C-alpha cells in the first residue's frame, strides 16, 4: 500500500501459499466387498459335502476408472473402474 507521502507500507506478508489450493475433492469410492457362504452336508459319519457360494463385488460399487482418457486426460465416471458383481459356486467332497 502506498501512503500519501509516497512511501511504500507493507500491510501483509505473501508466502505464495494458499491453504485452499491443495484441498482434494472426493470422487467415487473405489473399493469392493466380497463375501462367502458355505453349508456342510453330512452323508455318513466320515463323508460330507461342502457347498460354497462366493460373492464378488456384493454392493456393485462403480468406482473410478484406473486410468484417465488418453486424449483429454480426464477421468470419466460414466464407465466403471470395478468389475461387476459375480458369483462362484463350488462343491467339495471330503472323506
C-alpha positions as CSV (number, residue, x, y, z in Angstrom):
1,X,0.0,0.0,0.0
2,X,1.4,3.4,-0.9
3,X,1.0,6.2,1.7
4,X,0.2,9.9,0.8
5,X,3.9,10.9,1.2
6,X,4.9,8.2,-1.4
7,X,6.4,5.7,0.9
8,X,5.6,2.0,0.5
9,X,3.9,0.4,3.5
10,X,3.7,-3.4,3.6
11,X,0.4,-4.5,5.0
12,X,0.6,-8.3,4.7
13,X,3.2,-10.9,4.0
14,X,2.7,-13.1,1.0
15,X,4.1,-16.6,1.2
16,X,2.6,-17.7,-2.1
17,X,0.8,-20.4,-0.1
18,X,-3.0,-20.7,-0.4
19,X,-4.5,-23.1,2.2
20,X,-7.4,-24.0,0.0
21,X,-5.2,-24.7,-3.1
22,X,-4.2,-28.2,-2.2
23,X,-7.6,-29.4,-0.9
24,X,-8.8,-32.6,-2.5
25,X,-12.3,-33.4,-3.6
26,X,-13.5,-36.9,-3.0
27,X,-14.7,-38.8,-6.1
28,X,-16.5,-42.0,-6.5
29,X,-15.5,-44.6,-3.9
30,X,-13.2,-47.3,-5.3
31,X,-13.5,-50.3,-3.1
32,X,-15.1,-53.7,-3.1
33,X,-16.8,-56.1,-0.8
34,X,-16.5,-59.9,-1.2
35,X,-18.2,-62.5,1.0
36,X,-18.7,-66.2,1.1
37,X,-21.3,-68.6,2.4
38,X,-21.0,-72.4,2.9
39,X,-23.1,-75.3,4.0
40,X,-21.7,-78.6,5.2
41,X,-24.0,-81.6,4.3
42,X,-23.1,-84.9,6.1
43,X,-23.5,-88.0,4.0
44,X,-22.1,-90.5,6.6
45,X,-20.1,-90.1,9.7
46,X,-16.8,-89.6,7.8
47,X,-18.1,-88.4,4.4
48,X,-19.6,-85.0,3.8
49,X,-20.2,-82.4,1.1
50,X,-19.4,-78.8,1.4
51,X,-21.3,-76.3,-0.8
52,X,-19.6,-72.9,-1.3
53,X,-21.1,-69.8,-2.7
54,X,-18.7,-66.8,-3.2
55,X,-20.0,-63.3,-4.0
56,X,-17.5,-60.9,-5.5
57,X,-18.5,-57.2,-5.7
58,X,-21.5,-57.6,-3.4
59,X,-22.5,-53.9,-3.3
60,X,-21.7,-53.4,-7.0
61,X,-20.0,-50.1,-6.4
62,X,-19.0,-48.4,-9.7
63,X,-15.6,-46.9,-8.6
64,X,-13.3,-44.6,-10.6
65,X,-11.6,-45.9,-13.7
66,X,-8.0,-46.7,-13.1
67,X,-6.6,-44.5,-15.9
68,X,-7.7,-41.2,-17.4
69,X,-8.7,-40.8,-21.0
70,X,-5.7,-40.8,-23.3
71,X,-6.9,-37.8,-25.4
72,X,-8.4,-35.5,-22.8
73,X,-6.6,-36.6,-19.6
74,X,-10.0,-36.6,-17.8
75,X,-11.4,-39.4,-15.7
76,X,-14.9,-40.2,-17.0
77,X,-17.2,-41.6,-14.3
78,X,-19.5,-42.9,-17.0
79,X,-17.6,-46.2,-17.1
80,X,-16.9,-48.3,-14.0
81,X,-13.5,-48.9,-12.5
82,X,-14.6,-52.0,-10.8
83,X,-15.8,-55.2,-12.3
84,X,-19.5,-56.1,-12.0
85,X,-21.0,-58.4,-9.4
86,X,-20.0,-62.1,-9.8
87,X,-21.0,-65.4,-8.2
88,X,-18.9,-68.6,-7.9
89,X,-20.3,-71.9,-6.8
90,X,-18.3,-74.8,-5.5
91,X,-18.9,-78.3,-4.2
92,X,-16.3,-80.2,-2.2
93,X,-16.4,-83.9,-1.2
94,X,-14.4,-84.8,1.9
95,X,-13.9,-88.4,3.2
